[in-house]
Amino acid sequence: MSKRFLESCGYTVKSNLGEGMFGKVMNAYSTGLKRRVAIKVIDKKKVEATYLERFLSREMEIIRSLNHPNIVKTLDIVESHQSKVYVVMELCVKGDVLKHINVKGALPEHSGCRLFTQLCEAVQYLHNIDLAHRDLKCENLLLDKHCNLKVCDFGFSKRLTYTHGKVVLSETFCGTSSYAAPEILQSFPYNPKVSDVWSMGVVLYMMLYASMPYDATNIRRMVEIQILHIINFPNIPSVSWEAKDLIRSILHPVVEQRNTIQNMLQSPWMLLGGKTAMKPPTPKATSGQEGPPNKKDKEDGKLSKDNSEQGEEPSTSVQRH
């Protein structure tokens, strides 16, 4: 039994924290570390063979190597004789960002900016060591007791390789549809770093509006809207033009024109800490819908392949391949 085995390893299970795609997460106390921890339990008998062969060992290797204040720290990995893997992690007592938004509503801009800055720093760290997360979403961003953001769940993550100085494009179409970049949803080979940035833009929109920027019930229609660079900004809550301008630059369908993390950190909104001090320079930054910026953008983002039939209800996650 899991609890008995964990007790023999020095962990006393207190309660269940939740269940994910490949196992449950428990709240426990470590007698060795003298602190509360979270333990993710992965039952290898119950997960897909593809996940075991291609993802699990890679995830275990990656999470052992990570060391950043805004990434959940892995403290121990234990495997039992019953084919279960126990990943012991630091406990983030305030849960994930999605639950926080569902309870509190849209975040004030200064709070959203603080958390988004921490997300930028975490992902920048990953990209600097040639790692891509590939499943950034509010559910995979946890909050500790001080409300600091911590990136978790590296099940889709990948170490990047280069040929002639260029990133080898990925053809593994994984992640969560509503957060996935249009190039992924169109099944184009993609740069995982650039696609991570798109997901960050969706997270920022969710933080400030407590809703998603696109309706994912019809993937084909959603992609058509994305490649036209149409983003709807509701009037309520009121969000500054600096924040909207940043979101527009991140959710750009043309990968060459999509913002970079370094530039995001230097944007007016982030430099001001989410506080606004200037009036919008042009009418284009007012709330409402923004249409395609120019003809070239529209042509560059032409939809060539659909990931779902029109009217089909897609699953929440893109399959791992």
Secondary structure as GFF3:
##gff-version 3
##sequence-region A 1 321
A	DSSP	alpha_helix	2	8	.	.	.	ID=ss1
A	DSSP	beta_strand	11	20	.	.	.	ID=ss2
A	DSSP	beta_strand	23	30	.	.	.	ID=ss3
A	DSSP	beta_strand	35	43	.	.	.	ID=ss4
A	DSSP	alpha_helix	49	51	.	.	.	ID=ss5
A	DSSP	pi_helix	52	56	.	.	.	ID=ss6
A	DSSP	alpha_helix	57	65	.	.	.	ID=ss7
A	DSSP	beta_strand	74	79	.	.	.	ID=ss8
A	DSSP	beta_strand	84	90	.	.	.	ID=ss9
A	DSSP	alpha_helix	97	104	.	.	.	ID=ss10
A	DSSP	alpha_helix	109	128	.	.	.	ID=ss11
A	DSSP	beta_strand	131	132	.	.	.	ID=ss12
A	DSSP	three_ten_helix	138	140	.	.	.	ID=ss13
A	DSSP	beta_strand	141	143	.	.	.	ID=ss14
A	DSSP	beta_strand	149	151	.	.	.	ID=ss15
A	DSSP	beta_strand	158	159	.	.	.	ID=ss16
A	DSSP	beta_strand	162	163	.	.	.	ID=ss17
A	DSSP	beta_strand	166	167	.	.	.	ID=ss18
A	DSSP	beta_strand	175	176	.	.	.	ID=ss19
A	DSSP	three_ten_helix	177	179	.	.	.	ID=ss20
A	DSSP	alpha_helix	182	185	.	.	.	ID=ss21
A	DSSP	alpha_helix	192	209	.	.	.	ID=ss22
A	DSSP	alpha_helix	219	227	.	.	.	ID=ss23
A	DSSP	beta_strand	231	233	.	.	.	ID=ss24
A	DSSP	alpha_helix	241	250	.	.	.	ID=ss25
A	DSSP	three_ten_helix	255	257	.	.	.	ID=ss26
A	DSSP	alpha_helix	261	265	.	.	.	ID=ss27
A	DSSP	alpha_helix	268	271	.	.	.	ID=ss28
A	DSSP	three_ten_helix	283	285	.	.	.	ID=ss29
A	DSSP	beta_strand	288	290	.	.	.	ID=ss30
A	DSSP	alpha_helix	295	300	.	.	.	ID=ss31
A	DSSP	beta_strand	317	318	.	.	.	ID=ss32
###
